[in-house]
Amino acid sequence: MLSAAKRVVRARPAWVVAGALVLAGGASGAAVWSSSGIPDSNGVIHGCYARSDGDVRVIDASSQHCKSGETALDWNQKGQQGPVGPAGPAGAKGSTGATGATGPAGPAGATGPAGSAGPAGPAGATGATGAAGATGPTGPAGPAGPAGPSDAFIAKGGDTQLTPTRQPVVSLTNLPAGSYVIMASLWGSNYEADYARFYCDVVSPGALTQTISDLPPVHADNETGTAGMALNSADTVASSSAPFSVSFQCATLVGGSVVVRQARLIAIKVGSLTTQ
C-alpha cells in the first residue's frame, strides 16, 4: 500500500501532493500541522522531498530544515487568484439627496480690460445754408509794400589786341526793356618802348560815353620788359522800351602795341532814373 502511495506522489504535481498531505494529516493526526509556523506568516507551506523513496514531509522552516538527501519544496496555502469575473448589473438609482446649504460668496474678480472702440457712426445730414450776411465797410488802405528786387547783368571779356579801328571787347545782349545803370572797366597794357594812348566807349541806346587812357612806355627790368599799364572805366545810364544790347568798345589813338585785359561790363536794372 505504501509503494502505491509513493508512486502517486512522484507522479502528481505539487498542488496534488499538498492535497494528499492534508488528507494524510487528517487521517494520522495533527502532528504535521500542529506547528505555529505551518504555514508561515506569508501563507507559505515548507516541505522536504526524499529523493531516495519519494517521501514528503512538512516542516516549520523557522526551526526545521531538510535533511541530506531531501529537496526543499514550498507552496502556498491559498490557491492562485482566479480571473476577474464579469461586472454585475447596475443597481437601481437611489433617491436624490437633500440640497446642501449655500456656500459663502467668493471674492470679487479683477476688472477685465477695456473693450475696443466701436465703429464711427454715419455722418449726419448737411444743414440748410444760412442767409448771407451784410457787406462790411471798406477797410483803410494798407501801407506801401517794399521796392521789388533789382536785376543785375554781368559780362567778362578776355585779352584783346587793339587796333585803330574801334571794336567790342565785352558785351551784354538781350537785356530786358527798362532803365539801367551801366558800369564798364578794363586794364590796358603797353608793350612798346613808345608812349601809347587808347580810348573806350560804352555803346548803348541813346548813349555813347567815351573815356581816354594814356599808357606809359614799357619799363626795362634787367632783360625782361614790364609793360606800362592804365585803368580805363566808364559809367553811364540807358533806357529802352524794348530789349537791347550794350557793349564796351576800344581802339588805339597813338603809339605802341596795346592789349586790354580783365574787361568787365555790368548793367543794373532800376525802377527809375534821375539825372542831376
C-alpha positions as CSV (number, residue, x, y, z in Angstrom):
1,M,0.0,0.0,0.0
2,L,2.9,2.4,0.8
3,S,4.6,1.8,-2.5
4,A,1.4,2.7,-4.4
5,A,1.1,5.9,-2.4
6,K,4.7,6.7,-3.2
7,R,4.2,6.2,-6.9
8,V,1.2,8.6,-6.8
9,V,3.3,11.3,-5.0
10,R,6.0,11.1,-7.6
11,A,3.6,11.3,-10.5
12,R,1.4,14.3,-9.4
13,P,2.3,18.0,-9.4
14,A,2.9,20.0,-6.2
15,W,-0.7,21.0,-5.7
16,V,-1.9,17.3,-5.8
17,V,0.8,16.4,-3.2
18,A,-0.3,19.2,-1.0
19,G,-3.9,17.8,-1.0
20,A,-2.6,14.3,-0.3
21,L,-0.6,15.6,2.7
22,V,-3.6,17.4,4.1
23,L,-5.7,14.3,3.9
24,A,-2.9,12.2,5.4
25,G,-2.5,14.6,8.2
26,G,-6.2,14.4,8.9
27,A,-6.1,10.6,9.0
28,S,-2.9,10.2,11.0
29,G,-3.3,13.1,13.5
30,A,-2.5,16.8,13.6
31,A,1.3,16.4,14.1
32,V,2.2,17.8,10.6
33,W,0.1,20.9,11.1
34,S,0.5,21.5,14.8
35,S,3.4,23.9,14.5
36,S,2.6,27.6,14.6
37,G,5.0,28.1,11.7
38,I,3.0,25.9,9.3
39,P,2.1,27.7,7.1
40,D,4.4,30.6,7.9
41,S,3.2,34.3,8.3
42,N,3.1,34.7,4.5
43,G,0.9,31.6,4.0
44,V,3.8,29.5,2.5
45,I,4.0,25.8,3.4
46,H,7.5,24.4,3.5
47,G,8.3,20.7,2.9
48,C,11.1,18.2,2.2
49,Y,11.1,15.6,-0.5
50,A,13.2,12.4,0.0
51,R,14.9,11.7,-3.4
52,S,15.5,8.0,-2.4
53,D,12.0,6.9,-1.8
54,G,9.8,9.9,-2.7
55,D,8.5,10.6,0.9
56,V,7.3,14.1,1.5
57,R,7.1,15.8,4.9
58,V,6.0,19.2,6.1
59,I,8.4,21.3,8.3
60,D,8.4,24.5,10.3
61,A,11.0,26.5,8.3
62,S,11.6,28.8,11.3
63,S,13.1,25.8,13.3
64,Q,13.4,22.8,11.0
65,H,15.5,22.1,7.8
66,C,15.5,19.4,5.1
67,K,18.0,16.6,5.7
68,S,20.7,15.4,3.5
69,G,19.1,13.5,0.5
70,E,16.0,15.7,0.7
71,T,14.9,18.5,-1.6
72,A,13.1,21.5,-0.1
73,L,9.6,22.2,-1.5
74,D,7.5,25.4,-1.0
75,W,3.9,26.0,-1.9
76,N,1.1,28.5,-0.9
77,Q,-1.7,27.6,1.4
78,K,-4.0,29.7,-0.8
79,G,-4.5,28.8,-4.4
80,Q,-3.7,31.3,-7.2
81,Q,-6.1,34.1,-7.8
82,G,-8.7,33.4,-10.4
83,P,-9.6,35.7,-13.3
84,V,-11.7,38.7,-12.7
85,G,-15.4,37.9,-13.0
86,P,-17.7,39.9,-15.3
87,A,-19.2,43.1,-14.0
88,G,-22.5,42.7,-12.2
89,P,-25.7,44.5,-13.4
90,A,-26.1,48.2,-12.4
91,G,-28.0,48.7,-9.3
92,A,-31.2,50.8,-9.1
93,K,-30.8,54.6,-9.0
94,G,-31.0,55.9,-5.5
95,S,-33.2,58.8,-4.4
96,T,-32.0,62.4,-4.8
97,G,-30.3,63.7,-1.6
98,A,-31.3,66.9,0.1
99,T,-30.0,70.2,-1.2
100,G,-26.9,71.3,0.7
101,A,-26.5,74.7,2.3
102,T,-25.5,77.7,0.1
103,G,-21.7,78.3,0.4
104,P,-20.2,81.7,1.1
105,A,-19.8,84.2,-1.7
106,G,-16.4,84.2,-3.4
107,P,-14.2,87.3,-3.7
108,A,-14.8,89.8,-6.5
109,G,-12.9,89.0,-9.7
110,A,-10.4,91.5,-11.2
111,T,-11.7,94.2,-13.6
112,G,-11.4,93.0,-17.2
113,P,-9.6,95.0,-19.9
114,A,-11.5,97.8,-21.7
115,G,-13.2,96.8,-24.9
116,S,-12.1,98.2,-28.3
117,A,-13.8,101.4,-29.6
118,G,-16.9,100.8,-31.7
119,P,-17.1,101.9,-35.3
120,A,-17.9,105.6,-36.1
121,G,-21.5,106.4,-36.6
122,P,-22.8,107.6,-40.0
123,A,-22.4,111.3,-40.9
124,G,-25.4,113.5,-40.2
125,A,-27.3,115.2,-42.9
126,T,-26.0,118.6,-44.2
127,G,-27.8,121.5,-42.6
128,A,-29.5,124.2,-44.6
129,T,-27.4,127.2,-45.9
130,G,-27.8,130.3,-43.8
131,A,-28.7,133.7,-45.1
132,A,-25.9,135.9,-46.5
133,G,-24.6,138.5,-44.0
134,A,-24.5,142.2,-44.8
135,T,-21.4,143.6,-46.6
136,G,-18.9,145.2,-44.1
137,P,-17.4,148.6,-44.5
138,T,-14.3,149.2,-46.7
139,G,-11.1,148.9,-44.7
140,P,-8.3,151.6,-44.8
141,A,-5.6,151.3,-47.4
142,G,-2.6,149.3,-46.4
143,P,1.0,150.7,-46.3
144,A,3.0,150.7,-49.5
145,G,5.0,147.5,-50.0
146,P,8.8,147.4,-50.2
147,A,10.5,148.0,-53.5
148,G,11.0,144.9,-55.7
149,P,14.5,143.5,-56.2
150,S,16.7,144.9,-59.0
151,D,18.2,142.7,-61.7
152,A,22.0,142.8,-62.5
153,F,23.7,141.5,-65.6
154,I,27.5,141.0,-65.8
155,A,29.8,140.1,-68.7
156,K,33.6,139.5,-68.7
157,G,35.9,139.7,-71.6
158,G,39.3,138.1,-72.4
159,D,42.6,139.6,-73.7
160,T,42.1,141.8,-76.8
161,Q,44.8,143.3,-79.1
162,L,43.6,146.8,-80.0
163,T,43.8,148.4,-83.4
164,P,43.0,151.9,-84.6
165,T,39.5,150.6,-85.5
166,R,37.1,150.5,-82.6
167,Q,36.0,147.0,-81.6
168,P,33.9,145.5,-78.8
169,V,36.0,143.9,-76.0
170,V,33.0,142.9,-73.8
171,S,29.2,142.9,-74.5
172,L,25.8,142.3,-72.9
173,T,23.0,141.2,-75.2
174,N,19.2,140.8,-75.0
175,L,18.8,143.0,-71.9
176,P,15.1,143.2,-70.9
177,A,13.4,146.6,-71.6
178,G,13.8,149.1,-68.8
179,S,16.2,151.6,-67.2
180,Y,19.8,150.6,-66.4
181,V,22.9,151.9,-64.7
182,I,25.9,150.7,-66.7
183,M,29.5,150.4,-65.4
184,A,32.5,149.3,-67.5
185,S,36.2,148.8,-66.7
186,L,39.4,147.2,-68.1
187,W,43.2,147.4,-67.9
188,G,45.3,148.4,-70.8
189,S,48.9,147.3,-71.3
190,N,51.6,148.9,-73.5
191,Y,54.4,146.5,-74.7
192,E,56.3,149.1,-76.8
193,A,59.0,151.5,-75.8
194,D,57.0,154.4,-77.0
195,Y,54.2,156.3,-75.3
196,A,50.7,155.0,-76.2
197,R,47.1,156.2,-75.9
198,F,43.8,154.3,-76.4
199,Y,40.1,155.1,-75.8
200,C,37.0,153.1,-74.9
201,D,33.2,153.8,-75.4
202,V,30.1,152.4,-73.6
203,V,27.7,152.0,-76.5
204,S,24.0,151.7,-75.5
205,P,20.7,153.0,-76.8
206,G,20.8,156.8,-76.7
207,A,24.2,157.0,-75.0
208,L,27.8,157.0,-76.1
209,T,30.2,157.6,-73.2
210,Q,33.9,157.8,-74.2
211,T,36.9,157.7,-71.9
212,I,40.6,158.1,-72.9
213,S,43.5,156.5,-71.2
214,D,47.3,157.2,-71.5
215,L,49.7,154.3,-71.3
216,P,53.3,154.9,-70.3
217,P,56.1,153.1,-72.2
218,V,57.4,149.7,-71.2
219,H,59.9,149.7,-68.3
220,A,63.2,147.7,-68.6
221,D,63.8,145.3,-65.7
222,N,67.1,143.6,-66.3
223,E,66.4,141.9,-69.6
224,T,62.6,141.4,-69.1
225,G,60.3,144.3,-70.1
226,T,57.5,145.2,-67.7
227,A,54.5,146.7,-69.6
228,G,53.1,150.1,-68.8
229,M,49.5,149.8,-67.5
230,A,46.5,152.0,-67.1
231,L,42.9,151.6,-65.9
232,N,40.0,152.6,-68.2
233,S,36.5,152.8,-66.8
234,A,33.2,154.5,-67.6
235,D,29.7,154.8,-66.0
236,T,26.5,155.8,-67.9
237,V,22.7,155.2,-67.9
238,A,20.4,153.8,-70.6
239,S,16.7,153.3,-71.1
240,S,14.8,151.3,-73.6
241,S,11.2,150.2,-74.2
242,A,12.4,147.1,-76.0
243,P,15.1,144.5,-75.4
244,F,18.6,145.9,-76.3
245,S,22.3,145.3,-76.1
246,V,25.2,147.3,-74.7
247,S,29.0,146.9,-75.3
248,F,32.3,148.4,-74.2
249,Q,34.4,149.2,-77.4
250,C,38.0,150.3,-77.6
251,A,40.7,151.4,-80.2
252,T,44.2,152.8,-80.2
253,L,44.8,156.6,-80.7
254,V,48.6,157.0,-80.5
255,G,51.6,154.7,-80.5
256,G,52.5,151.2,-79.5
257,S,51.0,147.8,-79.1
258,V,48.0,148.0,-76.7
259,V,46.4,144.9,-75.2
260,V,43.3,145.2,-72.9
261,R,42.7,142.7,-70.2
262,Q,40.1,141.9,-67.5
263,A,37.3,143.7,-69.3
264,R,34.1,143.8,-67.3
265,L,30.6,145.2,-68.1
266,I,27.8,145.5,-65.5
267,A,24.2,146.6,-66.2
268,I,21.9,147.0,-63.2
269,K,18.1,147.4,-63.9
270,V,16.4,150.1,-61.7
271,G,12.9,151.3,-61.2
272,S,13.5,154.8,-62.3
273,L,16.4,157.1,-63.3
274,T,17.1,160.6,-62.0
275,T,19.9,162.5,-63.6
276,Q,21.3,165.6,-61.8
